[in-house]
Amino acid sequence: MSSAEWQYSGLLNMIECVYRNDTDRMVIVKCVGDNNFYREKVVLPTEMYWFEAPQEARLEIWKMSITGQMLHVRADVRDYAMQEEPVTESLWAS
């Protein structure tokens, strides 16, 4: 089984994550995990990036500077996991 088939076969424990670029500069989000899992995305200012990643993956956020890319944040991908809380109220009028 190739690494691509492994990634998408459901054998990895994937979680949904979101990153919002609250800076005034473009950043590069890199997600690295086991079994050759890798995602990279340019995220513009105020943009949100939704992605799925293995629970044990690491996230790196690189800022752009005059001299090139500079590592800004290194974190567990779980720090960016979407909260799955049950809805207790509706925004619709009753």
PAMI-987612 format. One record per residue: residue number from 1; residue in three letters; x, y, z of N, C-alpha, C in turn. Coordinates in steps of 0.2 Angstrom, whole numbers, always signed. Example, Ala and Ser with C-alpha at 12.3 -4.5 7.8 and 13.67 -1.06 7.14 Angstrom:
2
+-----+------+-------+-------+-------+-------+-------+-------+-------+-------+-------+
| seq | type |    nx |    ny |    nz |   cax |   cay |   caz |    cx |    cy |    cz |
+-----+------+-------+-------+-------+-------+-------+-------+-------+-------+-------+
|   1 |  ALA |   +66 |   -28 |   +39 |   +62 |   -22 |   +39 |   +66 |   -16 |   +39 |
|   2 |  SER |   +64 |   -11 |   +35 |   +68 |    -5 |   +36 |   +64 |    +0 |   +39 |
+-----+------+-------+-------+-------+-------+-------+-------+-------+-------+-------+
//
This chain:
94
+-----+------+-------+-------+-------+-------+-------+-------+-------+-------+-------+
| seq | type |    nx |    ny |    nz |   cax |   cay |   caz |    cx |    cy |    cz |
+-----+------+-------+-------+-------+-------+-------+-------+-------+-------+-------+
|   1 |  MET |    +4 |    -6 |    +0 |    +0 |    +0 |    +0 |    +5 |    +6 |    +0 |
|   2 |  SER |    +3 |   +11 |    -5 |    +7 |   +17 |    -5 |    +6 |   +22 |    +1 |
|   3 |  SER |   +10 |   +26 |    +2 |    +9 |   +31 |    +8 |    +2 |   +35 |    +6 |
|   4 |  ALA |    +1 |   +37 |    +0 |    -5 |   +41 |    -2 |   -11 |   +36 |    +0 |
|   5 |  GLU |   -11 |   +30 |    -2 |   -17 |   +26 |    -1 |   -18 |   +25 |    +7 |
|   6 |  TRP |   -12 |   +25 |   +11 |   -13 |   +24 |   +18 |   -16 |   +30 |   +21 |
|   7 |  GLN |   -14 |   +36 |   +19 |   -17 |   +42 |   +21 |   -24 |   +43 |   +21 |
|   8 |  TYR |   -27 |   +41 |   +15 |   -34 |   +42 |   +14 |   -38 |   +36 |   +15 |
|   9 |  SER |   -35 |   +30 |   +17 |   -39 |   +24 |   +18 |   -43 |   +24 |   +25 |
|  10 |  GLY |   -42 |   +29 |   +29 |   -46 |   +29 |   +35 |   -42 |   +26 |   +41 |
|  11 |  LEU |   -36 |   +24 |   +39 |   -32 |   +20 |   +44 |   -28 |   +25 |   +49 |
|  12 |  LEU |   -28 |   +32 |   +47 |   -25 |   +37 |   +51 |   -31 |   +40 |   +55 |
|  13 |  ASN |   -30 |   +42 |   +61 |   -35 |   +45 |   +65 |   -35 |   +52 |   +64 |
|  14 |  MET |   -39 |   +54 |   +59 |   -39 |   +61 |   +57 |   -44 |   +66 |   +61 |
|  15 |  ILE |   -42 |   +72 |   +62 |   -46 |   +77 |   +65 |   -47 |   +83 |   +61 |
|  16 |  GLU |   -52 |   +86 |   +62 |   -54 |   +93 |   +58 |   -50 |   +98 |   +62 |
|  17 |  CYS |   -47 |  +103 |   +58 |   -44 |  +108 |   +61 |   -45 |  +115 |   +57 |
|  18 |  VAL |   -44 |  +120 |   +60 |   -45 |  +127 |   +57 |   -39 |  +131 |   +60 |
|  19 |  TYR |   -37 |  +135 |   +55 |   -32 |  +141 |   +57 |   -34 |  +147 |   +54 |
|  20 |  ARG |   -34 |  +152 |   +58 |   -36 |  +159 |   +55 |   -30 |  +163 |   +55 |
|  21 |  ASN |   -28 |  +166 |   +50 |   -22 |  +171 |   +50 |   -24 |  +178 |   +52 |
|  22 |  ASP |   -23 |  +179 |   +58 |   -25 |  +186 |   +61 |   -19 |  +191 |   +60 |
|  23 |  THR |   -14 |  +190 |   +56 |    -9 |  +194 |   +55 |   -10 |  +199 |   +49 |
|  24 |  ASP |    -6 |  +203 |   +48 |    -7 |  +208 |   +42 |    -2 |  +205 |   +36 |
|  25 |  ARG |    +1 |  +199 |   +37 |    +5 |  +197 |   +32 |    +3 |  +189 |   +30 |
|  26 |  MET |    +5 |  +188 |   +24 |    +4 |  +181 |   +22 |    +8 |  +176 |   +26 |
|  27 |  VAL |    +5 |  +170 |   +28 |    +9 |  +165 |   +31 |    +9 |  +159 |   +27 |
|  28 |  ILE |   +13 |  +154 |   +29 |   +13 |  +147 |   +26 |   +12 |  +142 |   +31 |
|  29 |  VAL |    +7 |  +138 |   +31 |    +5 |  +133 |   +36 |    +8 |  +127 |   +33 |
|  30 |  LYS |   +12 |  +123 |   +37 |   +14 |  +117 |   +36 |   +12 |  +112 |   +41 |
|  31 |  CYS |    +9 |  +106 |   +39 |    +7 |  +101 |   +43 |   +11 |   +95 |   +41 |
|  32 |  VAL |   +14 |   +92 |   +46 |   +18 |   +86 |   +45 |   +16 |   +80 |   +50 |
|  33 |  GLY |   +15 |   +74 |   +47 |   +13 |   +69 |   +52 |   +17 |   +62 |   +50 |
|  34 |  ASP |   +15 |   +57 |   +53 |   +18 |   +50 |   +51 |   +16 |   +48 |   +44 |
|  35 |  ASN |   +19 |   +43 |   +42 |   +18 |   +40 |   +36 |   +18 |   +45 |   +30 |
|  36 |  ASN |   +23 |   +49 |   +30 |   +24 |   +54 |   +24 |   +18 |   +59 |   +24 |
|  37 |  PHE |   +14 |   +60 |   +29 |    +8 |   +65 |   +28 |   +11 |   +72 |   +28 |
|  38 |  TYR |    +9 |   +76 |   +23 |   +12 |   +83 |   +23 |    +7 |   +87 |   +19 |
|  39 |  ARG |    +5 |   +93 |   +22 |    +1 |   +98 |   +19 |    +4 |  +104 |   +20 |
|  40 |  GLU |    +4 |  +109 |   +14 |    +7 |  +115 |   +15 |    +2 |  +120 |   +11 |
|  41 |  LYS |    +0 |  +126 |   +14 |    -4 |  +130 |   +11 |    -2 |  +138 |   +13 |
|  42 |  VAL |    -3 |  +142 |    +8 |    -2 |  +149 |    +9 |    -9 |  +152 |   +11 |
|  43 |  VAL |    -8 |  +155 |   +17 |   -14 |  +158 |   +20 |   -14 |  +166 |   +20 |
|  44 |  LEU |   -18 |  +169 |   +17 |   -18 |  +177 |   +17 |   -20 |  +180 |   +23 |
|  45 |  PRO |   -19 |  +186 |   +24 |   -22 |  +190 |   +30 |   -29 |  +189 |   +30 |
|  46 |  THR |   -32 |  +188 |   +36 |   -39 |  +187 |   +38 |   -42 |  +181 |   +35 |
|  47 |  GLU |   -38 |  +177 |   +32 |   -41 |  +171 |   +29 |   -41 |  +165 |   +34 |
|  48 |  MET |   -46 |  +160 |   +33 |   -47 |  +154 |   +37 |   -45 |  +148 |   +33 |
|  49 |  TYR |   -41 |  +144 |   +35 |   -39 |  +138 |   +32 |   -42 |  +132 |   +36 |
|  50 |  TRP |   -46 |  +128 |   +33 |   -49 |  +122 |   +36 |   -45 |  +116 |   +33 |
|  51 |  PHE |   -43 |  +111 |   +37 |   -40 |  +105 |   +35 |   -41 |   +99 |   +39 |
|  52 |  GLU |   -39 |   +93 |   +37 |   -39 |   +87 |   +41 |   -32 |   +85 |   +42 |
|  53 |  ALA |   -30 |   +83 |   +48 |   -24 |   +80 |   +49 |   -24 |   +75 |   +54 |
|  54 |  PRO |   -18 |   +70 |   +54 |   -18 |   +65 |   +59 |   -17 |   +69 |   +66 |
|  55 |  GLN |   -20 |   +66 |   +71 |   -20 |   +68 |   +78 |   -13 |   +70 |   +80 |
|  56 |  GLU |    -9 |   +66 |   +79 |    -2 |   +67 |   +81 |    +3 |   +71 |   +77 |
|  57 |  ALA |    +0 |   +74 |   +72 |    +4 |   +79 |   +67 |    +6 |   +85 |   +71 |
|  58 |  ARG |   +11 |   +88 |   +68 |   +14 |   +95 |   +70 |   +12 |  +100 |   +65 |
|  59 |  LEU |   +11 |  +106 |   +68 |    +9 |  +112 |   +63 |   +14 |  +117 |   +64 |
|  60 |  GLU |   +17 |  +119 |   +58 |   +22 |  +125 |   +58 |   +18 |  +131 |   +55 |
|  61 |  ILE |   +19 |  +137 |   +57 |   +17 |  +143 |   +54 |   +23 |  +147 |   +53 |
|  62 |  TRP |   +24 |  +148 |   +46 |   +30 |  +152 |   +44 |   +27 |  +159 |   +42 |
|  63 |  LYS |   +30 |  +164 |   +44 |   +29 |  +171 |   +42 |   +34 |  +173 |   +37 |
|  64 |  MET |   +32 |  +177 |   +32 |   +36 |  +180 |   +27 |   +40 |  +186 |   +30 |
|  65 |  SER |   +46 |  +187 |   +28 |   +50 |  +193 |   +30 |   +54 |  +195 |   +24 |
|  66 |  ILE |   +57 |  +200 |   +25 |   +61 |  +203 |   +20 |   +67 |  +198 |   +18 |
|  67 |  THR |   +69 |  +194 |   +23 |   +75 |  +189 |   +21 |   +72 |  +182 |   +19 |
|  68 |  GLY |   +66 |  +181 |   +19 |   +63 |  +175 |   +17 |   +58 |  +172 |   +23 |
|  69 |  GLN |   +57 |  +166 |   +23 |   +52 |  +163 |   +28 |   +56 |  +163 |   +35 |
|  70 |  MET |   +51 |  +164 |   +40 |   +54 |  +164 |   +47 |   +49 |  +160 |   +51 |
|  71 |  LEU |   +51 |  +154 |   +54 |   +47 |  +150 |   +59 |   +44 |  +155 |   +64 |
|  72 |  HIS |   +37 |  +155 |   +64 |   +33 |  +159 |   +69 |   +30 |  +155 |   +75 |
|  73 |  VAL |   +27 |  +149 |   +73 |   +24 |  +145 |   +78 |   +25 |  +138 |   +76 |
|  74 |  ARG |   +27 |  +133 |   +81 |   +27 |  +126 |   +80 |   +23 |  +123 |   +86 |
|  75 |  ALA |   +17 |  +119 |   +84 |   +13 |  +117 |   +89 |   +10 |  +110 |   +87 |
|  76 |  ASP |    +6 |  +107 |   +92 |    +3 |  +101 |   +90 |    -4 |  +103 |   +86 |
|  77 |  VAL |    -5 |   +99 |   +81 |   -11 |  +100 |   +77 |   -18 |  +100 |   +81 |
|  78 |  ARG |   -17 |   +97 |   +87 |   -23 |   +96 |   +91 |   -25 |  +103 |   +94 |
|  79 |  ASP |   -20 |  +108 |   +95 |   -21 |  +115 |   +97 |   -26 |  +118 |   +92 |
|  80 |  TYR |   -26 |  +116 |   +86 |   -31 |  +119 |   +81 |   -37 |  +115 |   +79 |
|  81 |  ALA |   -38 |  +110 |   +83 |   -44 |  +106 |   +82 |   -50 |  +110 |   +83 |
|  82 |  MET |   -55 |  +108 |   +78 |   -62 |  +111 |   +79 |   -65 |  +108 |   +85 |
|  83 |  GLN |   -69 |  +112 |   +89 |   -72 |  +110 |   +94 |   -79 |  +107 |   +92 |
|  84 |  GLU |   -80 |  +101 |   +94 |   -87 |   +98 |   +92 |   -91 |   +98 |   +98 |
|  85 |  GLU |   -95 |  +103 |   +99 |   -99 |  +104 |  +105 |  -106 |  +103 |  +102 |
|  86 |  PRO |  -111 |  +100 |  +106 |  -118 |   +99 |  +104 |  -121 |  +106 |  +104 |
|  87 |  VAL |  -125 |  +107 |   +99 |  -129 |  +113 |   +99 |  -135 |  +113 |  +104 |
|  88 |  THR |  -135 |  +118 |  +109 |  -140 |  +118 |  +114 |  -145 |  +123 |  +113 |
|  89 |  GLU |  -144 |  +128 |  +108 |  -148 |  +134 |  +107 |  -148 |  +135 |   +99 |
|  90 |  SER |  -154 |  +137 |   +97 |  -155 |  +139 |   +90 |  -155 |  +146 |   +89 |
|  91 |  LEU |  -152 |  +149 |   +84 |  -152 |  +156 |   +82 |  -159 |  +158 |   +79 |
|  92 |  TRP |  -163 |  +153 |   +77 |  -169 |  +154 |   +74 |  -174 |  +156 |   +79 |
|  93 |  ALA |  -179 |  +160 |   +77 |  -184 |  +162 |   +82 |  -189 |  +156 |   +83 |
|  94 |  SER |  -191 |  +156 |   +89 |  -196 |  +150 |   +90 |  -203 |  +152 |   +89 |
+-----+------+-------+-------+-------+-------+-------+-------+-------+-------+-------+
//
